[in-house]
Amino acid sequence: MRMRPRSIRARDTLIAAVLAVLVFGITAAGVDLAVRGAVKSDLLEQIQIDARRASGGVRDGTLATPIPDETGGRILVQVVGPGGHVLDSTPAAAGKAPVSTLWPSRNIRVRDFTACQGDWPDRDCFVVEAIRATTAPDSVVVYAWEPMPSYLVTGLLEGLLAGGVLVLAALVAWITWHVVGRTLGPVEAIRAQLAEISASDLSRRVPETPGQDEIAQLARTANATLDRLESAVGRQRQFASDASHELRTPIAGLRANLEDASMHPEDNDLRAVVDSALRDTDRLESIVTDLLLLARIGTGGTAAQEPIDLAELADAEIRRRTFQLKIATEFDAGVTVRGVRMQLVRLLGNLLDNAERYADGVIAVEVTREGGQALLTVTDDGAGIASEDRERVFERFTRLDTARSRGAGGTGLGLAIAREIAHAHGGTLHIVDCSRGTRFALHLPLSAPDE
């Protein structure tokens, strides 16, 4: 199993160090080759002069004995016969064995090479040029050589370069460790803060850093998500509290009636008890049905959508109902939206139920276009709703303390369902100003013409 650092900081530092070793190592190898090549080229250039002067002197018979040394013993020259005997040399090379046994051929009379003698650490290396004086079989060979610098022989150059590579790699690793640490510091603060946030306390937020970099955007996104989560959890808790309260009332009434009938059957009218139980059951069923509908709408399901003529849908729904009040309609033709027909029927039905419950005598329904959108309004001529309560009525289980009370009936979910359906269709539902009563305005996107 492969082992690697679990920390991003350690992993990035390790990667940076390995890359630094590779890059600096390749650079050091290039420097080593360049230095060796430059030193050898410089030495060879110097010894070629002496080697070729001596070779020319051998060919024309003018070479003095001993061979003149003009470098103070720095460059050594030997003339070696075919048997490997040193025939002549510079004073500094006198008495030394031939520097090499390499014997140039008649075809390649000049050979440049490096020769080494002895074992490390007492090893000596030389840059050598060997010149065959003539093409004759018994021609002598002139050797000229100069010792290489000790740092090229002992490995000192490679050691220094390797040490430099390690120092630079360590410096890169140290810089990477601190830079990544400072970069990831805010991330660690965000992680630590998120680890301390629990469902019981969603009010805390992660620290935000200034700027527009990825970490600053991460912090802002995390805080925005926490805002939505806190709001959602708050709504869920409020909804659970309201739902339990709303369900408790009919359940308590149903239980009380049934217990009373069970304990005193002779003092109760069975028919009245059953009718009361049925009414409470109907109310429970209505609340549960509305809660399930809200849950389905909130999940953003994939119910099939279709082009719908909003005027035709409103007209059909009005004709299907029996009203005790006057209905005034005004429909524009061709106002088409795209949506789930049954959900839009439920939305309109809830608005009509609300209007019928609170109207004094007239309900007006209009379908028009406004600002590139479809507009459906339902208006009643009742007592109206105060401006400060116009958003409250769309909250779940909300009833106002006026004529719009529990006694008027309903589950308290109708308008909440209507708004959820409007939002699910990309629209809005609001209460707008009117001369009398209450007017609900539904805006929906118009369907594309080809639909």
C-alpha positions in Angstrom: 0.0 0.0 0.0 1.4 3.4 -1.0 2.1 5.8 1.9 1.8 9.5 1.3 1.4 12.5 3.6 -2.2 13.1 4.7 -1.7 16.8 5.0 -1.9 18.9 1.8 0.8 21.1 3.3 3.2 18.2 3.8 2.3 16.7 0.4 2.9 20.0 -1.4 6.2 20.5 0.4 7.3 16.9 -0.5 6.4 17.5 -4.2 8.2 20.8 -4.2 11.3 19.3 -2.6 11.4 16.4 -5.1 10.9 18.7 -8.1 13.6 21.0 -6.7 16.0 18.0 -6.4 15.3 17.0 -10.0 15.6 20.5 -11.4 18.6 21.5 -9.5 20.2 18.0 -9.9 19.8 18.2 -13.7 21.2 21.8 -13.6 24.1 20.6 -11.4 24.9 17.8 -13.8 25.0 20.3 -16.6 27.3 22.6 -14.7 29.6 19.6 -13.9 29.8 18.6 -17.5 30.3 22.2 -18.6 33.1 22.8 -16.1 34.9 19.6 -16.9 34.6 20.3 -20.6 35.8 23.9 -20.2 38.8 22.8 -18.1 39.8 20.0 -20.4 39.5 22.2 -23.4 41.6 24.9 -21.8 44.3 22.3 -20.8 44.3 20.6 -24.2 44.7 24.0 -25.9 47.8 24.6 -23.9 49.4 21.1 -24.3 48.8 21.0 -28.0 51.3 23.8 -28.5 54.1 21.9 -26.7 53.2 18.6 -28.2 53.2 19.8 -31.8 56.4 21.8 -31.3 58.1 18.6 -30.0 56.7 16.5 -32.8 57.9 19.0 -35.4 61.4 19.0 -33.8 61.4 15.1 -34.0 60.5 15.1 -37.7 63.1 17.8 -38.7 65.8 16.6 -36.2 66.0 19.9 -34.4 64.6 18.8 -31.0 67.0 19.6 -28.2 67.8 17.2 -25.5 66.4 17.5 -22.9 63.3 19.0 -24.4 63.0 22.7 -23.4 60.4 23.4 -20.8 58.8 26.8 -21.2 56.0 26.3 -18.6 58.0 25.7 -15.5 57.2 22.1 -15.3 53.5 22.5 -15.6 53.3 20.8 -19.0 55.3 17.6 -19.3 56.5 16.1 -22.7 57.9 12.7 -23.5 59.3 11.1 -26.7 58.6 7.4 -26.6 60.1 4.8 -28.9 58.3 1.8 -30.4 59.4 -0.4 -27.6 57.9 1.8 -24.9 61.3 3.4 -24.0 61.4 7.0 -23.1 63.9 8.6 -25.6 63.6 12.2 -24.4 61.6 14.3 -22.1 61.3 17.7 -20.4 63.3 17.9 -17.1 60.2 17.5 -15.0 59.4 14.2 -16.7 62.8 12.7 -16.6 63.0 9.3 -15.1 59.2 8.8 -15.4 57.6 5.8 -17.1 55.6 6.6 -20.2 52.4 8.4 -19.3 50.3 6.1 -21.4 50.5 3.0 -23.6 48.0 4.3 -26.1 49.9 4.2 -29.5 48.3 6.3 -32.3 48.1 4.5 -35.6 49.4 5.7 -39.0 45.9 6.6 -40.1 45.1 8.6 -36.9 48.3 10.2 -35.9 46.9 12.5 -33.2 44.9 11.3 -30.2 43.6 13.4 -27.3 42.5 11.6 -24.1 42.5 11.5 -20.3 44.7 9.1 -18.5 44.7 8.3 -14.8 47.3 6.7 -12.5 47.0 5.4 -9.0 44.0 4.6 -6.8 41.7 7.0 -5.1 42.3 9.2 -3.0 45.9 9.3 -4.4 44.7 9.1 -7.9 46.2 11.5 -10.5 44.6 12.3 -13.9 46.0 14.1 -16.9 44.8 15.6 -20.1 47.1 14.0 -22.8 47.8 14.6 -26.4 49.7 11.8 -28.2 51.2 12.6 -31.7 52.8 9.9 -33.9 55.7 11.8 -35.4 55.6 10.1 -38.8 53.8 7.4 -40.7 56.8 5.1 -40.6 56.4 1.8 -38.8 59.1 2.6 -36.3 57.9 6.2 -35.7 58.2 7.6 -32.2 55.2 9.1 -30.3 55.3 12.4 -28.6 53.2 12.6 -25.4 52.3 16.0 -23.8 50.2 16.2 -20.7 49.1 18.4 -17.9 47.6 17.3 -14.6 43.9 18.0 -14.1 42.8 20.2 -11.1 42.3 18.1 -8.0 38.7 19.2 -7.6 37.9 17.3 -10.9 39.8 14.2 -9.8 38.8 13.8 -6.1 35.0 14.5 -6.8 35.1 17.7 -4.8 33.2 19.5 -7.6 30.5 16.9 -7.6 30.3 17.0 -3.8 30.0 20.8 -3.8 27.3 20.7 -6.5 25.4 17.9 -4.6 25.6 19.9 -1.4 24.3 23.0 -3.3 21.4 20.9 -4.7 20.4 19.7 -1.2 20.6 23.2 0.3 18.5 24.7 -2.5 16.0 21.9 -2.3 15.8 22.4 1.5 15.3 26.1 0.9 12.5 25.4 -1.6 10.9 23.0 0.8 11.0 25.5 3.7 9.6 28.3 1.5 6.8 26.0 0.3 6.0 24.8 3.8 5.5 28.3 5.1 3.8 29.7 1.9 1.3 26.7 1.8 0.8 27.0 5.6 -0.1 30.7 5.3 -2.3 30.0 2.3 -4.2 27.1 4.1 -4.4 28.9 7.4 -7.8 30.4 6.6 -9.0 27.0 5.3 -8.0 25.5 8.6 -9.9 28.2 10.4 -13.0 27.6 8.3 -12.7 23.8 9.0 -12.3 24.3 12.7 -15.3 26.7 12.8 -17.5 24.4 10.7 -16.5 21.5 13.0 -17.9 23.4 16.0 -21.2 24.3 14.4 -24.1 22.0 15.3 -27.7 21.8 14.4 -28.6 23.3 17.8 -26.6 26.4 17.1 -26.4 27.5 13.5 -25.8 31.2 14.2 -22.0 31.0 14.1 -20.2 31.8 10.9 -16.7 31.0 9.5 -14.1 33.8 9.3 -14.0 35.6 5.9 -10.8 36.9 4.4 -10.8 40.1 2.2 -10.3 39.8 -1.5 -11.7 37.7 -4.3 -9.5 34.7 -4.3 -10.7 31.1 -4.0 -10.4 31.0 -0.2 -12.4 34.2 0.3 -15.1 32.9 -2.1 -15.1 29.6 -0.2 -15.7 31.4 3.1 -18.5 33.6 1.7 -20.1 30.5 0.1 -19.9 28.6 3.4 -21.5 31.5 5.2 -24.2 31.9 2.6 -24.9 28.1 2.9 -25.1 28.4 6.7 -27.5 31.3 6.3 -29.7 29.2 4.1 -29.4 26.3 6.4 -30.2 28.3 9.5 -33.2 29.8 7.7 -34.4 26.4 6.5 -34.0 24.8 9.9 -35.8 27.7 11.5 -38.7 27.4 9.1 -38.7 23.6 9.6 -38.9 24.0 13.4 -41.6 26.7 13.1 -43.5 24.5 10.6 -43.3 21.5 12.9 -44.5 23.5 15.8 -47.4 25.0 13.8 -48.3 21.7 12.3 -48.4 19.9 15.6 -50.5 22.7 17.1 -52.9 22.6 14.1 -53.2 18.8 14.2 -53.6 18.7 18.0 -56.9 20.7 18.0 -59.0 18.4 15.8 -57.4 15.3 17.3 -58.2 16.6 20.8 -61.8 17.4 19.8 -62.2 14.0 18.2 -60.8 12.2 21.2 -62.9 14.2 23.7 -66.2 13.4 21.7 -65.3 9.7 21.4 -64.3 9.4 25.1 -67.5 11.1 26.2 -69.6 8.9 24.0 -67.8 5.8 25.3 -68.2 6.7 28.9 -71.8 8.0 28.7 -73.4 6.3 25.7 -76.9 6.8 27.1 -76.4 10.6 27.4 -75.0 11.1 23.8 -76.7 11.3 20.4 -74.7 8.7 18.4 -75.5 10.5 15.1 -74.2 13.8 16.4 -71.1 12.2 17.8 -70.4 10.5 14.4 -71.0 13.7 12.5 -68.7 15.6 14.8 -66.0 12.9 14.4 -66.4 13.0 10.6 -65.9 16.8 10.6 -62.8 16.5 12.7 -61.5 13.7 10.5 -62.2 15.8 7.4 -60.2 18.6 8.8 -57.3 16.3 9.7 -57.4 14.9 6.2 -57.4 18.4 4.7 -54.4 19.4 6.8 -52.4 16.2 6.0 -53.3 16.5 2.3 -52.1 20.1 2.2 -48.9 19.2 4.1 -48.1 16.4 1.6 -48.7 18.7 -1.3 -46.4 21.3 0.1 -43.7 18.6 0.6 -44.0 17.4 -3.0 -43.8 21.0 -4.3 -40.8 21.7 -2.1 -38.9 18.7 -3.5 -38.9 20.2 -7.0 -40.3 17.0 -8.6 -40.3 16.3 -12.3 -44.0 16.5 -12.9 -44.8 16.8 -16.6 -45.3 20.3 -17.8 -47.3 21.4 -20.8 -48.4 24.7 -22.5 -51.5 26.0 -20.8 -53.9 28.7 -21.9 -54.3 30.6 -18.6 -57.6 32.1 -19.6 -59.1 28.8 -20.6 -57.9 27.2 -17.4 -59.5 30.0 -15.3 -62.7 29.9 -17.2 -63.0 26.1 -16.8 -62.3 26.3 -13.1 -64.9 29.0 -12.6 -67.5 27.1 -14.6 -66.8 24.0 -12.6 -67.7 25.7 -9.3 -71.0 26.9 -7.9 -70.7 30.4 -6.4 -73.1 32.2 -4.1 -71.6 35.5 -5.2 -71.3 37.4 -8.4 -68.3 36.5 -10.6 -66.8 39.1 -12.9 -64.3 37.9 -15.5 -62.1 39.6 -18.1 -59.8 37.3 -20.1 -57.3 38.1 -22.8 -56.9 35.4 -25.5 -53.7 33.6 -26.1 -52.1 34.1 -22.6 -50.1 30.8 -22.6 -47.8 29.6 -19.8 -45.9 26.4 -19.3 -46.6 24.4 -16.2 -48.3 21.5 -14.4 -52.0 21.8 -15.0 -53.2 20.2 -11.8 -50.9 22.4 -9.7 -52.1 25.6 -11.4 -55.7 24.5 -11.0 -55.0 24.0 -7.3 -53.4 27.5 -7.1 -56.4 29.2 -8.8 -58.8 27.1 -6.6 -57.1 28.2 -3.4 -57.3 31.9 -4.5 -61.0 31.5 -5.4 -61.7 29.7 -2.1 -60.0 32.6 -0.2 -61.9 35.2 -2.2 -65.3 33.4 -1.8 -64.7 33.1 2.0 -64.1 36.9 2.5 -65.9 38.6 -0.3 -69.0 40.7 0.4 -70.7 40.3 -3.0 -68.4 40.2 -6.0 -65.3 38.3 -7.1 -63.3 39.5 -10.1 -60.9 37.3 -12.1 -58.7 38.7 -14.8 -56.1 37.2 -17.2 -53.9 39.7 -19.1 -50.3 40.3 -20.1 -48.1 42.7 -18.2 -44.4 43.4 -18.7 -43.8 40.4 -20.9 -45.4 38.0 -18.3 -48.8 36.5 -17.8 -50.9 38.1 -15.1 -53.8 36.5 -13.3 -55.6 38.5 -10.6 -58.3 37.4 -8.2 -60.1 40.3 -6.3 -62.7 40.2 -3.6 -64.7 43.2 -2.2 -64.3 42.2 1.4 -62.7 43.9 4.4 -59.2 43.8 2.8 -55.9 43.1 4.5 -53.6 45.7 6.1 -50.4 46.4 4.3 -48.3 45.1 7.2 -50.1 41.7 7.1 -49.9 41.1 3.3 -46.8 38.9 3.5 -47.9 37.1 6.7 -50.9 35.6 5.1 -48.6 33.5 2.9 -47.0 31.9 5.9 -48.1 28.4 6.8 -50.9 28.2 9.4 -51.2 32.0 9.5 -54.7 33.5 10.3 -55.2 37.1 11.0 -57.1 38.4 14.0 -59.8 40.0 11.9 -62.7 38.6 9.9 -60.1 36.2 8.4 -60.1 33.9 11.4 -60.3 30.2 12.2 -64.1 30.5 12.3 -64.1 31.2 8.6 -62.7 27.7 7.9 -59.7 26.5 6.0 -56.4 24.8 7.0 -54.3 27.9 7.0 -52.2 26.3 4.2 -54.0 27.4 1.1 -52.1 30.7 0.4 -48.8 29.1 1.3 -49.5 26.3 -1.2 -50.5 28.9 -3.8 -47.2 30.8 -3.4 -45.1 27.6 -3.5 -46.8 26.6 -6.7 -46.1 30.0 -8.2 -42.4 29.9 -7.2 -42.1 26.3 -8.6 -43.3 27.7 -12.0 -40.8 30.5 -11.9 -43.5 33.1 -11.0 -44.6 35.3 -8.1 -47.7 35.7 -6.0 -48.4 38.9 -4.1 -51.2 41.1 -2.7 -51.4 44.4 -4.6 -53.3 47.6 -3.9 -56.9 47.9 -5.1 -59.7 50.4 -4.3 -61.6 47.9 -2.2 -61.1 44.4 -0.7 -58.0 42.3 -1.5 -56.4 41.6 -4.9 -54.0 38.6 -5.4 -51.7 39.0 -8.4 -50.0 36.0 -10.0 -47.2 36.6 -12.5 -45.9 33.7 -14.6 -43.5 33.5 -17.5 -45.2 33.4 -20.9 -44.7 30.2 -22.8 -42.5 30.3 -26.0 -44.5 31.0 -29.2 -43.6 27.6 -30.8 -45.1 25.8 -27.8 
